[in-house]
Amino acid sequence: MIQKADYIRAYADRYRDMFAVRLTTIVAVILVAAWVLDWGWAANFGLIQLGLYVLLWRTVEIARTRPEAPGAGRRFRLRTEWITLGLASHNAVYILAAWWVRPDTIDYLRLLLAGNLMVGALQVHISRRSFLAAVAPPSIAAMIIAANQPQATPTLKFAVALFVLGIIAAAWRQWRGDRETVELMVALTERSRQLQAALGQAETDRAAAERANKAKSRFLAMISHEVRTPLNVILGLTEVLRGRRRPKAEAVVIDDMAEAGGMLLRLLNGALDISKIESGHSDLQIAPVDVAARIEAIARVWRTRVAELGLTLEVVLDGDLADFAVLTDQARVEQVLINYLSNALKLTPAGTIRLVAQARPQADGRIALSLEVHDQGPGVPEDQRERIFQPFEQLAAGRAAGGAGLGLALCRAAAEGLGGSVGVRPAEGAGAVFWFRFTAPRAPVETDAEAAPTAPTPDAPPALRVLAAEDHPANRKLLALLFQSFGLDLALVENGRNAVDALRADRFDLVLMDAMMPVMDGVEAVRLIRAEEAVEGRPRTPIHMLTANVFEDDVARYRAAGADGVLGKPIQIGALQALLEQTAASAVPA
């Protein structure tokens, strides 16, 4: 019994397809009847057959348009079976009646009977009963005619029976083929529906992913801005202090502050860049890195915290490691080591944490580096060693220590960005060894002069006039201190509207514009300044964005508005000095 709407619709379509052939057959029979018998017989055949086909047409259309209606399959099956029986029975009775009245037309009637048997048997049938209804009446009529002819011999009767059975066998095979065709059509329809649903779901997922990506971008932009703004003040003031004469003890503390702040900034950049690292589109900042010096600097910054927890930090460096530098991304290396050390401090209740580094030259001239952090914590079960490097996956000890489950995922992403790998193995005795391995080309070690941090120096010409738009009071204070050390004329305003008004009233050699400000943001202010310069014919004032929002999309937006460049926060003193020197060299002082 047909139940599914797809089967009903498929069979209804097959019935529709056969109407043209059946109606052509009826017209042919009508013409033959009018020629052999008379128009009365022809009219009788045509009216009854066409009337039954009208009923069949309505049945098929109802099934096609309402296949989901309750009981639609059963009604469709029963009606087509009865109509098929009516069509076949009328054919058989009609030919028997014509034979009875006009026995001289027997040859024509045999041909009509054979044709009707073949057409009826080979048409679409929804069930076995429908097939039986189509072939039984004409088969019986053929046997009656063969049995009641005076000249009929057993051989003729056998031949007729064989002919009928042959037609029935061929029609049965055709019926099975029709069923398989319908099942295939239904399967294709179902598959098409599944594909459409999958495409719809994929589109929904894509839209959701886009929304999530936009939300992530907004979140990262907010985190970047909110963290970089105070970090800008800390690092900027540290650089100001480093440029002044201090007792040696204070200078060491300030250097440690600058070192810690730089590590924090690099960690922030790495964390914000994890999606790019995982997608393989991260831009590595490749530069000569003295790995031994970086490890010593990390250990120096962390020893205070280690001592507060009653632990010991031991650094073990390969003897050859201090003799060279490698070309790699310093921020990625630091990110892995700092995360490893942070986890070790959380999970080691007492004892010693060891930071071990080894370097081995390779045949191709590269250096294979192995960095390890040995803790004395609870260790990592073997079946969990891969899982903990997945985002938000952590052991019970990590959750108890307050971790978010992102640190080791960041380590793996950073290592893979460098073409390396990370992992964990059991430590001797107790604890775990978290390792990080990568290879890098060898590079010359920087001299002390090259590696020394750049302190602010009053090298820029004092004739330059600079306008800075900055809404954050601490950042305005920092800019005032920096430009005081440069000996430059600096005008400070609190928003983009004030910057536009200041440029209308006076000339400046350079504008430093924050992006996010009240009243009027920096992008809108830059756009308005460029428009007014074009309308009034004013000289183009160099404008550089000074902002914590330095994602690629942000930079493209600033450039599109008319900005000449971007300085990120925290302010890099060297980059600021280079900009001032470039401005002084290319502009006539205001």
NULORO-124742 format. One record per residue (C-alpha): x, y, z; residue in three letters. Coordinates in nm, 3 decimals. Layout:
<sites>
> u, v, w, residu
> X, Y, Z, ALA $
...
</sites>
This chain:
<sites>
> u, v, w, residu
> 0.000, 0.000, 0.000, MET $
> 0.131, 0.338, -0.100, ILE $
> 0.156, 0.563, 0.205, GLN $
> 0.428, 0.813, 0.148, LYS $
> 0.344, 1.132, -0.037, ALA $
> 0.649, 1.090, -0.261, ASP $
> 0.528, 0.751, -0.384, TYR $
> 0.178, 0.885, -0.448, ILE $
> 0.312, 1.182, -0.642, ARG $
> 0.555, 0.964, -0.839, ALA $
> 0.282, 0.717, -0.945, TYR $
> 0.045, 1.001, -1.027, ALA $
> 0.310, 1.154, -1.255, ASP $
> 0.359, 0.818, -1.426, ARG $
> -0.018, 0.786, -1.484, TYR $
> -0.023, 1.133, -1.638, ARG $
> 0.260, 1.043, -1.873, ASP $
> 0.061, 0.751, -2.021, MET $
> -0.256, 0.950, -2.095, PHE $
> -0.141, 1.064, -2.440, ALA $
> -0.071, 0.707, -2.556, VAL $
> -0.399, 0.574, -2.413, ARG $
> -0.611, 0.849, -2.566, LEU $
> -0.441, 0.796, -2.903, THR $
> -0.528, 0.426, -2.875, THR $
> -0.894, 0.506, -2.801, ILE $
> -0.917, 0.736, -3.102, VAL $
> -0.767, 0.463, -3.322, ALA $
> -1.017, 0.204, -3.191, VAL $
> -1.306, 0.446, -3.254, ILE $
> -1.198, 0.494, -3.615, LEU $
> -1.155, 0.118, -3.672, VAL $
> -1.497, 0.049, -3.513, ALA $
> -1.664, 0.310, -3.734, ALA $
> -1.499, 0.156, -4.044, TRP $
> -1.557, -0.213, -3.962, VAL $
> -1.887, -0.190, -3.772, LEU $
> -2.069, 0.145, -3.771, ASP $
> -2.070, 0.479, -3.590, TRP $
> -2.304, 0.352, -3.319, GLY $
> -2.053, 0.096, -3.208, TRP $
> -1.776, 0.356, -3.234, ALA $
> -1.971, 0.607, -3.022, ALA $
> -2.043, 0.344, -2.756, ASN $
> -1.677, 0.259, -2.721, PHE $
> -1.564, 0.623, -2.718, GLY $
> -1.817, 0.752, -2.463, LEU $
> -1.754, 0.481, -2.203, ILE $
> -1.376, 0.475, -2.243, GLN $
> -1.341, 0.853, -2.239, LEU $
> -1.575, 0.878, -1.939, GLY $
> -1.362, 0.633, -1.746, LEU $
> -1.048, 0.825, -1.843, TYR $
> -1.201, 1.147, -1.713, VAL $
> -1.250, 0.973, -1.377, LEU $
> -0.893, 0.847, -1.388, LEU $
> -0.763, 1.197, -1.469, TRP $
> -0.945, 1.347, -1.172, ARG $
> -0.814, 1.071, -0.946, THR $
> -0.458, 1.135, -1.064, VAL $
> -0.484, 1.513, -1.020, GLU $
> -0.623, 1.477, -0.667, ILE $
> -0.333, 1.245, -0.580, ALA $
> -0.079, 1.487, -0.730, ARG $
> -0.209, 1.797, -0.557, THR $
> -0.295, 1.645, -0.217, ARG $
> -0.061, 1.350, -0.162, PRO $
> -0.020, 1.430, 0.210, GLU $
> -0.395, 1.410, 0.283, ALA $
> -0.497, 1.136, 0.530, PRO $
> -0.573, 0.813, 0.342, GLY $
> -0.459, 0.961, 0.010, ALA $
> -0.253, 0.655, -0.080, GLY $
> -0.531, 0.406, -0.013, ARG $
> -0.790, 0.609, -0.205, ARG $
> -0.557, 0.652, -0.499, PHE $
> -0.480, 0.280, -0.513, ARG $
> -0.841, 0.163, -0.487, LEU $
> -0.976, 0.410, -0.742, ARG $
> -0.709, 0.334, -1.001, THR $
> -0.767, -0.041, -0.954, GLU $
> -1.142, -0.008, -1.009, TRP $
> -1.108, 0.228, -1.305, ILE $
> -0.846, -0.002, -1.465, THR $
> -1.083, -0.298, -1.417, LEU $
> -1.364, -0.095, -1.576, GLY $
> -1.153, 0.000, -1.878, LEU $
> -1.027, -0.357, -1.937, ALA $
> -1.369, -0.517, -1.877, SER $
> -1.540, -0.277, -2.118, HIS $
> -1.280, -0.354, -2.382, ASN $
> -1.333, -0.729, -2.340, ALA $
> -1.716, -0.713, -2.333, VAL $
> -1.721, -0.471, -2.626, TYR $
> -1.515, -0.707, -2.847, ILE $
> -1.715, -1.015, -2.743, LEU $
> -2.039, -0.832, -2.821, ALA $
> -1.909, -0.719, -3.159, ALA $
> -1.797, -1.075, -3.235, TRP $
> -2.137, -1.208, -3.137, TRP $
> -2.318, -0.959, -3.363, VAL $
> -2.071, -0.951, -3.650, ARG $
> -1.877, -1.277, -3.657, PRO $
> -1.744, -1.180, -4.001, ASP $
> -1.525, -0.913, -3.837, THR $
> -1.337, -1.163, -3.624, ILE $
> -0.996, -1.085, -3.778, ASP $
> -1.028, -0.715, -3.696, TYR $
> -1.158, -0.792, -3.348, LEU $
> -0.864, -1.023, -3.277, ARG $
> -0.625, -0.739, -3.362, LEU $
> -0.820, -0.494, -3.144, LEU $
> -0.823, -0.742, -2.858, LEU $
> -0.449, -0.807, -2.885, ALA $
> -0.375, -0.434, -2.903, GLY $
> -0.595, -0.354, -2.602, ASN $
> -0.438, -0.638, -2.406, LEU $
> -0.087, -0.512, -2.477, MET $
> -0.166, -0.147, -2.409, VAL $
> -0.359, -0.225, -2.092, GLY $
> -0.097, -0.466, -1.962, ALA $
> 0.196, -0.235, -2.033, LEU $
> 0.045, 0.079, -1.883, GLN $
> 0.137, 0.202, -1.534, VAL $
> -0.002, -0.006, -1.246, HIS $
> 0.010, 0.098, -0.885, ILE $
> -0.039, -0.256, -0.750, SER $
> -0.062, -0.624, -0.847, ARG $
> -0.440, -0.602, -0.839, ARG $
> -0.429, -0.317, -1.088, SER $
> -0.210, -0.528, -1.316, PHE $
> -0.446, -0.825, -1.282, LEU $
> -0.747, -0.602, -1.353, ALA $
> -0.581, -0.483, -1.676, ALA $
> -0.484, -0.826, -1.816, VAL $
> -0.756, -1.065, -1.691, ALA $
> -1.065, -0.943, -1.891, PRO $
> -0.896, -0.927, -2.235, PRO $
> -0.718, -1.258, -2.168, SER $
> -1.050, -1.425, -2.085, ILE $
> -1.210, -1.272, -2.394, ALA $
> -0.926, -1.401, -2.613, ALA $
> -0.963, -1.753, -2.474, MET $
> -1.345, -1.743, -2.522, ILE $
> -1.309, -1.642, -2.886, ILE $
> -1.041, -1.905, -2.949, ALA $
> -1.248, -2.179, -2.783, ALA $
> -1.572, -2.103, -2.966, ASN $
> -1.450, -2.074, -3.323, GLN $
> -1.550, -2.372, -3.539, PRO $
> -1.210, -2.385, -3.706, GLN $
> -1.020, -2.360, -3.372, ALA $
> -0.783, -2.653, -3.323, THR $
> -0.600, -2.745, -3.004, PRO $
> -0.285, -2.609, -3.165, THR $
> -0.453, -2.270, -3.228, LEU $
> -0.593, -2.260, -2.876, LYS $
> -0.247, -2.338, -2.737, PHE $
> -0.092, -2.068, -2.954, ALA $
> -0.345, -1.813, -2.835, VAL $
> -0.284, -1.911, -2.472, ALA $
> 0.091, -1.889, -2.530, LEU $
> 0.051, -1.546, -2.690, PHE $
> -0.155, -1.421, -2.398, VAL $
> 0.094, -1.558, -2.145, LEU $
> 0.380, -1.400, -2.338, GLY $
> 0.211, -1.059, -2.325, ILE $
> 0.136, -1.103, -1.954, ILE $
> 0.498, -1.206, -1.882, ALA $
> 0.636, -0.907, -2.071, ALA $
> 0.388, -0.677, -1.901, ALA $
> 0.477, -0.822, -1.560, TRP $
> 0.840, -0.748, -1.623, ARG $
> 0.744, -0.397, -1.734, GLN $
> 0.538, -0.353, -1.416, TRP $
> 0.833, -0.451, -1.200, ARG $
> 1.051, -0.208, -1.395, GLY $
> 0.793, 0.065, -1.334, ASP $
> 0.799, -0.006, -0.964, ARG $
> 1.178, 0.015, -0.957, GLU $
> 1.163, 0.338, -1.154, THR $
> 0.916, 0.486, -0.909, VAL $
> 1.129, 0.376, -0.615, GLU $
> 1.432, 0.533, -0.778, LEU $
> 1.239, 0.854, -0.839, MET $
> 1.127, 0.857, -0.476, VAL $
> 1.482, 0.792, -0.358, ALA $
> 1.612, 1.073, -0.578, LEU $
> 1.340, 1.304, -0.451, THR $
> 1.428, 1.217, -0.093, GLU $
> 1.798, 1.262, -0.165, ARG $
> 1.729, 1.595, -0.332, SER $
> 1.526, 1.700, -0.030, ARG $
> 1.810, 1.599, 0.200, GLN $
> 2.058, 1.791, -0.013, LEU $
> 1.832, 2.095, -0.010, GLN $
> 1.798, 2.064, 0.366, ALA $
> 2.176, 2.024, 0.397, ALA $
> 2.230, 2.328, 0.178, LEU $
> 1.980, 2.521, 0.384, GLY $
> 2.149, 2.410, 0.704, GLN $
> 2.488, 2.495, 0.558, ALA $
> 2.362, 2.841, 0.468, GLU $
> 2.220, 2.879, 0.818, THR $
> 2.547, 2.760, 0.969, ASP $
> 2.742, 2.994, 0.742, ARG $
> 2.528, 3.288, 0.848, ALA $
> 2.566, 3.185, 1.213, ALA $
> 2.943, 3.149, 1.164, ALA $
> 2.956, 3.495, 1.008, GLU $
> 2.761, 3.638, 1.300, ARG $
> 2.987, 3.456, 1.544, ALA $
> 3.295, 3.576, 1.355, ASN $
> 3.169, 3.934, 1.365, LYS $
> 3.092, 3.897, 1.735, ALA $
> 3.441, 3.753, 1.787, LYS $
> 3.594, 4.039, 1.592, SER $
> 3.402, 4.294, 1.801, ARG $
> 3.505, 4.113, 2.119, PHE $
> 3.871, 4.098, 2.014, LEU $
> 3.863, 4.464, 1.912, ALA $
> 3.716, 4.555, 2.252, MET $
> 3.971, 4.341, 2.439, ILE $
> 4.253, 4.484, 2.229, SER $
> 4.143, 4.841, 2.295, HIS $
> 4.071, 4.797, 2.665, GLU $
> 4.398, 4.616, 2.737, VAL $
> 4.624, 4.818, 2.510, ARG $
> 4.507, 5.152, 2.646, THR $
> 4.637, 5.104, 3.004, PRO $
> 4.931, 4.903, 2.872, LEU $
> 5.019, 5.199, 2.652, ASN $
> 5.038, 5.420, 2.960, VAL $
> 5.248, 5.167, 3.154, ILE $
> 5.499, 5.104, 2.877, LEU $
> 5.509, 5.468, 2.772, GLY $
> 5.580, 5.593, 3.121, LEU $
> 5.838, 5.319, 3.163, THR $
> 6.017, 5.441, 2.850, GLU $
> 6.004, 5.797, 2.980, VAL $
> 6.160, 5.683, 3.308, LEU $
> 6.427, 5.482, 3.126, ARG $
> 6.533, 5.796, 2.945, GLY $
> 6.609, 5.979, 3.269, ARG $
> 6.903, 5.938, 3.502, ARG $
> 6.820, 5.697, 3.785, ARG $
> 7.011, 5.512, 4.054, PRO $
> 7.123, 5.173, 3.931, LYS $
> 6.882, 4.983, 4.157, ALA $
> 6.586, 5.182, 4.026, GLU $
> 6.704, 5.143, 3.666, ALA $
> 6.707, 4.765, 3.708, VAL $
> 6.347, 4.772, 3.839, VAL $
> 6.237, 4.994, 3.550, ILE $
> 6.408, 4.759, 3.303, ASP $
> 6.222, 4.465, 3.457, ASP $
> 5.895, 4.659, 3.429, MET $
> 5.965, 4.729, 3.063, ALA $
> 6.056, 4.365, 3.005, GLU $
> 5.738, 4.240, 3.172, ALA $
> 5.525, 4.490, 2.986, GLY $
> 5.677, 4.388, 2.655, GLY $
> 5.606, 4.021, 2.731, MET $
> 5.248, 4.107, 2.821, LEU $
> 5.205, 4.296, 2.496, LEU $
> 5.345, 4.008, 2.294, ARG $
> 5.120, 3.763, 2.477, LEU $
> 4.820, 3.984, 2.401, LEU $
> 4.913, 3.999, 2.034, ASN $
> 4.955, 3.622, 2.020, GLY $
> 4.625, 3.553, 2.195, ALA $
> 4.438, 3.788, 1.962, LEU $
> 4.605, 3.623, 1.665, ASP $
> 4.517, 3.260, 1.751, ILE $
> 4.247, 3.232, 1.483, SER $
> 4.496, 3.342, 1.217, LYS $
> 4.758, 3.099, 1.345, ILE $
> 4.513, 2.806, 1.332, GLU $
> 4.402, 2.897, 0.979, SER $
> 4.763, 2.925, 0.862, GLY $
> 4.729, 3.294, 0.770, HIS $
> 4.924, 3.447, 1.056, SER $
> 5.199, 3.691, 0.966, ASP $
> 5.500, 3.586, 1.171, LEU $
> 5.732, 3.860, 1.292, GLN $
> 6.059, 3.693, 1.199, ILE $
> 6.369, 3.857, 1.347, ALA $
> 6.695, 3.749, 1.513, PRO $
> 6.616, 3.613, 1.859, VAL $
> 6.873, 3.529, 2.124, ASP $
> 6.682, 3.237, 2.275, VAL $
> 6.916, 3.203, 2.574, ALA $
> 6.877, 3.574, 2.656, ALA $
> 6.498, 3.553, 2.623, ARG $
> 6.482, 3.253, 2.857, ILE $
> 6.695, 3.434, 3.114, GLU $
> 6.472, 3.743, 3.085, ALA $
> 6.156, 3.534, 3.133, ILE $
> 6.308, 3.361, 3.434, ALA $
> 6.415, 3.695, 3.584, ARG $
> 6.063, 3.836, 3.554, VAL $
> 5.901, 3.522, 3.698, TRP $
> 6.141, 3.456, 3.988, ARG $
> 5.960, 3.699, 4.217, THR $
> 5.632, 3.516, 4.170, ARG $
> 5.805, 3.179, 4.207, VAL $
> 5.960, 3.290, 4.539, ALA $
> 5.624, 3.417, 4.666, GLU $
> 5.481, 3.065, 4.615, LEU $
> 5.771, 2.903, 4.801, GLY $
> 5.901, 2.732, 4.488, LEU $
> 6.234, 2.729, 4.308, THR $
> 6.291, 2.807, 3.941, LEU $
> 6.593, 2.641, 3.783, GLU $
> 6.711, 2.726, 3.431, VAL $
> 6.923, 2.470, 3.244, VAL $
> 7.067, 2.596, 2.916, LEU $
> 7.259, 2.397, 2.658, ASP $
> 7.615, 2.530, 2.654, GLY $
> 7.601, 2.610, 2.283, ASP $
> 7.273, 2.801, 2.310, LEU $
> 7.439, 3.124, 2.423, ALA $
> 7.664, 3.138, 2.116, ASP $
> 7.406, 3.223, 1.851, PHE $
> 7.062, 3.360, 1.773, ALA $
> 6.795, 3.216, 1.544, VAL $
> 6.548, 3.377, 1.303, LEU $
> 6.206, 3.319, 1.452, THR $
> 5.905, 3.495, 1.604, ASP $
> 6.004, 3.601, 1.954, GLN $
> 5.644, 3.653, 2.065, ALA $
> 5.545, 3.294, 1.977, ARG $
> 5.839, 3.146, 2.164, VAL $
> 5.770, 3.358, 2.470, GLU $
> 5.400, 3.276, 2.454, GLN $
> 5.464, 2.902, 2.480, VAL $
> 5.719, 2.931, 2.761, LEU $
> 5.512, 3.177, 2.965, ILE $
> 5.201, 2.961, 2.939, ASN $
> 5.401, 2.653, 3.037, TYR $
> 5.550, 2.836, 3.337, LEU $
> 5.213, 2.976, 3.441, SER $
> 5.060, 2.626, 3.442, ASN $
> 5.359, 2.485, 3.629, ALA $
> 5.320, 2.747, 3.904, LEU $
> 4.948, 2.668, 3.938, LYS $
> 4.995, 2.291, 3.958, LEU $
> 5.320, 2.252, 4.158, THR $
> 5.245, 2.253, 4.532, PRO $
> 5.613, 2.244, 4.637, ALA $
> 5.956, 2.181, 4.492, GLY $
> 6.144, 2.297, 4.185, THR $
> 6.030, 2.400, 3.841, ILE $
> 6.295, 2.348, 3.575, ARG $
> 6.319, 2.528, 3.243, LEU $
> 6.546, 2.327, 3.012, VAL $
> 6.659, 2.442, 2.668, ALA $
> 6.872, 2.256, 2.414, GLN $
> 6.991, 2.339, 2.063, ALA $
> 7.118, 2.098, 1.800, ARG $
> 7.255, 2.198, 1.456, PRO $
> 7.096, 2.022, 1.159, GLN $
> 7.252, 1.908, 0.834, ALA $
> 7.073, 2.184, 0.640, ASP $
> 7.228, 2.454, 0.860, GLY $
> 6.915, 2.513, 1.067, ARG $
> 6.899, 2.483, 1.443, ILE $
> 6.665, 2.236, 1.616, ALA $
> 6.553, 2.381, 1.949, LEU $
> 6.391, 2.191, 2.232, SER $
> 6.238, 2.389, 2.519, LEU $
> 6.091, 2.209, 2.820, GLU $
> 5.923, 2.303, 3.145, VAL $
> 5.940, 2.035, 3.419, HIS $
> 5.681, 2.067, 3.695, ASP $
> 5.608, 1.859, 4.006, GLN $
> 5.229, 1.863, 3.975, GLY $
> 4.982, 1.575, 3.945, PRO $
> 5.093, 1.481, 3.592, GLY $
> 4.877, 1.413, 3.286, VAL $
> 4.716, 1.071, 3.218, PRO $
> 4.825, 0.917, 2.890, GLU $
> 4.476, 0.924, 2.736, ASP $
> 4.445, 1.299, 2.810, GLN $
> 4.778, 1.421, 2.670, ARG $
> 4.637, 1.512, 2.330, GLU $
> 4.302, 1.644, 2.455, ARG $
> 4.442, 1.911, 2.687, ILE $
> 4.591, 2.098, 2.388, PHE $
> 4.239, 2.150, 2.248, GLN $
> 4.060, 2.480, 2.324, PRO $
> 3.863, 2.477, 2.652, PHE $
> 3.980, 2.124, 2.737, GLU $
> 4.150, 2.081, 3.073, GLN $
> 4.194, 1.837, 3.357, LEU $
> 4.023, 1.865, 3.694, ALA $
> 4.341, 2.008, 3.846, ALA $
> 4.344, 2.284, 3.585, GLY $
> 3.980, 2.372, 3.652, ARG $
> 4.047, 2.375, 4.025, ALA $
> 4.337, 2.616, 3.965, ALA $
> 4.104, 2.852, 3.781, GLY $
> 4.227, 2.799, 3.426, GLY $
> 4.008, 2.874, 3.124, ALA $
> 4.144, 2.592, 2.909, GLY $
> 4.296, 2.820, 2.644, LEU $
> 4.662, 2.840, 2.747, GLY $
> 4.776, 2.510, 2.599, LEU $
> 4.564, 2.564, 2.288, ALA $
> 4.749, 2.893, 2.240, LEU $
> 5.078, 2.709, 2.285, CYS $
> 4.989, 2.455, 2.018, ARG $
> 4.869, 2.726, 1.777, ALA $
> 5.188, 2.929, 1.831, ALA $
> 5.411, 2.623, 1.784, ALA $
> 5.232, 2.516, 1.467, GLU $
> 5.264, 2.871, 1.337, GLY $
> 5.641, 2.827, 1.366, LEU $
> 5.626, 2.484, 1.204, GLY $
> 5.695, 2.314, 1.537, GLY $
> 5.507, 2.093, 1.780, SER $
> 5.416, 2.070, 2.146, VAL $
> 5.338, 1.785, 2.381, GLY $
> 5.366, 1.644, 2.730, VAL $
> 5.529, 1.339, 2.884, ARG $
> 5.566, 1.208, 3.240, PRO $
> 5.850, 1.352, 3.447, ALA $
> 6.090, 1.135, 3.639, GLU $
> 5.937, 1.067, 3.976, GLY $
> 5.632, 1.291, 3.970, ALA $
> 5.492, 1.568, 3.758, GLY $
> 5.494, 1.634, 3.387, ALA $
> 5.731, 1.769, 3.121, VAL $
> 5.571, 2.006, 2.872, PHE $
> 5.791, 2.032, 2.565, TRP $
> 5.811, 2.261, 2.264, PHE $
> 6.025, 2.178, 1.961, ARG $
> 6.089, 2.375, 1.642, PHE $
> 6.364, 2.449, 1.394, THR $
> 6.484, 2.789, 1.274, ALA $
> 6.765, 2.935, 1.064, PRO $
> 7.072, 3.056, 1.247, ARG $
> 7.128, 3.433, 1.277, ALA $
> 7.407, 3.647, 1.421, PRO $
> 7.375, 3.754, 1.784, VAL $
> 7.284, 4.120, 1.830, GLU $
> 7.541, 4.339, 1.999, THR $
> 7.455, 4.512, 2.322, ASP $
> 7.419, 4.840, 2.135, ALA $
> 7.175, 4.689, 1.889, GLU $
> 6.973, 4.515, 2.156, ALA $
> 6.954, 4.809, 2.394, ALA $
> 6.605, 4.959, 2.423, PRO $
> 6.551, 5.288, 2.252, THR $
> 6.497, 5.569, 2.499, ALA $
> 6.329, 5.896, 2.404, PRO $
> 6.578, 6.150, 2.280, THR $
> 6.512, 6.505, 2.171, PRO $
> 6.637, 6.445, 1.815, ASP $
> 6.332, 6.579, 1.630, ALA $
> 6.346, 6.944, 1.521, PRO $
> 6.169, 7.163, 1.778, PRO $
> 5.999, 7.364, 1.502, ALA $
> 5.741, 7.086, 1.435, LEU $
> 5.389, 7.149, 1.559, ARG $
> 5.188, 6.839, 1.637, VAL $
> 4.815, 6.805, 1.713, LEU $
> 4.707, 6.495, 1.908, ALA $
> 4.342, 6.395, 1.955, ALA $
> 4.311, 6.161, 2.254, GLU $
> 4.014, 6.116, 2.488, ASP $
> 4.190, 5.915, 2.760, HIS $
> 4.341, 6.147, 3.029, PRO $
> 4.629, 5.911, 3.112, ALA $
> 4.721, 5.882, 2.745, ASN $
> 4.716, 6.261, 2.708, ARG $
> 4.950, 6.286, 3.006, LYS $
> 5.182, 6.028, 2.849, LEU $
> 5.188, 6.214, 2.516, LEU $
> 5.267, 6.539, 2.695, ALA $
> 5.562, 6.375, 2.874, LEU $
> 5.694, 6.213, 2.557, LEU $
> 5.675, 6.529, 2.348, PHE $
> 5.824, 6.730, 2.634, GLN $
> 6.125, 6.499, 2.618, SER $
> 6.136, 6.547, 2.240, PHE $
> 6.115, 6.924, 2.284, GLY $
> 5.823, 6.956, 2.041, LEU $
> 5.519, 7.182, 2.035, ASP $
> 5.222, 6.958, 2.112, LEU $
> 4.855, 7.061, 2.117, ALA $
> 4.614, 6.817, 2.282, LEU $
> 4.238, 6.789, 2.215, VAL $
> 3.985, 6.543, 2.355, GLU $
> 3.784, 6.433, 2.049, ASN $
> 3.761, 6.442, 1.672, GLY $
> 3.535, 6.749, 1.663, ARG $
> 3.794, 6.952, 1.855, ASN $
> 4.065, 6.828, 1.617, ALA $
> 3.865, 6.948, 1.314, VAL $
> 3.811, 7.287, 1.479, ASP $
> 4.181, 7.316, 1.567, ALA $
> 4.284, 7.251, 1.207, LEU $
> 4.036, 7.511, 1.085, ARG $
> 4.193, 7.769, 1.316, ALA $
> 4.562, 7.686, 1.281, ASP $
> 4.822, 7.489, 1.088, ARG $
> 5.000, 7.178, 1.214, PHE $
> 5.277, 6.969, 1.067, ASP $
> 5.134, 6.638, 1.193, LEU $
> 4.809, 6.507, 1.343, VAL $
> 4.798, 6.203, 1.570, LEU $
> 4.435, 6.084, 1.581, MET $
> 4.284, 5.831, 1.819, ASP $
> 4.013, 5.612, 1.660, ALA $
> 3.755, 5.570, 1.938, MET $
> 3.652, 5.903, 2.090, MET $
> 3.327, 6.064, 2.206, PRO $
> 3.144, 6.342, 2.015, VAL $
> 3.323, 6.251, 1.689, MET $
> 3.545, 5.948, 1.637, ASP $
> 3.880, 5.961, 1.464, GLY $
> 3.770, 5.805, 1.134, VAL $
> 3.487, 6.054, 1.087, GLU $
> 3.720, 6.341, 1.183, ALA $
> 3.981, 6.231, 0.926, VAL $
> 3.715, 6.204, 0.657, ARG $
> 3.584, 6.553, 0.737, LEU $
> 3.935, 6.705, 0.744, ILE $
> 4.018, 6.557, 0.403, ARG $
> 3.690, 6.683, 0.259, ALA $
> 3.749, 7.037, 0.388, GLU $
> 4.107, 7.037, 0.258, GLU $
> 3.979, 6.945, -0.088, ALA $
> 3.703, 7.210, -0.088, VAL $
> 3.915, 7.494, 0.056, GLU $
> 4.238, 7.406, -0.123, GLY $
> 4.431, 7.372, 0.205, ARG $
> 4.761, 7.181, 0.204, PRO $
> 4.725, 6.816, 0.299, ARG $
> 4.820, 6.769, 0.665, THR $
> 4.981, 6.432, 0.745, PRO $
> 4.742, 6.237, 0.970, ILE $
> 4.843, 5.918, 1.146, HIS $
> 4.602, 5.716, 1.358, MET $
> 4.734, 5.650, 1.709, LEU $
> 4.505, 5.372, 1.830, THR $
> 4.479, 5.040, 2.008, ALA $
> 4.256, 4.904, 1.729, ASN $
> 4.507, 4.782, 1.475, VAL $
> 4.336, 4.484, 1.312, PHE $
> 4.368, 4.461, 0.933, GLU $
> 4.005, 4.567, 0.879, ASP $
> 4.059, 4.867, 1.105, ASP $
> 4.375, 4.974, 0.923, VAL $
> 4.197, 4.944, 0.587, ALA $
> 3.913, 5.160, 0.722, ARG $
> 4.155, 5.427, 0.843, TYR $
> 4.332, 5.432, 0.507, ARG $
> 4.004, 5.458, 0.321, ALA $
> 3.904, 5.759, 0.531, ALA $
> 4.227, 5.938, 0.436, GLY $
> 4.478, 5.852, 0.708, ALA $
> 4.841, 5.841, 0.598, ASP $
> 4.949, 5.573, 0.843, GLY $
> 4.883, 5.396, 1.171, VAL $
> 5.077, 5.389, 1.498, LEU $
> 4.962, 5.120, 1.736, GLY $
> 4.926, 5.138, 2.110, LYS $
> 5.125, 5.078, 2.318, PRO $
> 5.337, 5.346, 2.147, ILE $
> 5.666, 5.221, 2.008, GLN $
> 5.908, 5.504, 2.075, ILE $
> 6.126, 5.417, 1.779, GLY $
> 5.830, 5.421, 1.539, ALA $
> 5.712, 5.756, 1.679, LEU $
> 6.059, 5.907, 1.644, GLN $
> 6.085, 5.778, 1.286, ALA $
> 5.750, 5.936, 1.201, LEU $
> 5.857, 6.271, 1.350, LEU $
> 6.186, 6.263, 1.158, GLU $
> 6.002, 6.174, 0.836, GLN $
> 5.754, 6.458, 0.891, THR $
> 6.034, 6.706, 0.961, ALA $
> 6.218, 6.602, 0.648, ALA $
> 5.921, 6.630, 0.412, SER $
> 5.724, 6.928, 0.545, ALA $
> 5.775, 7.301, 0.581, VAL $
> 5.723, 7.373, 0.954, PRO $
> 5.396, 7.549, 1.033, ALA $
</sites>
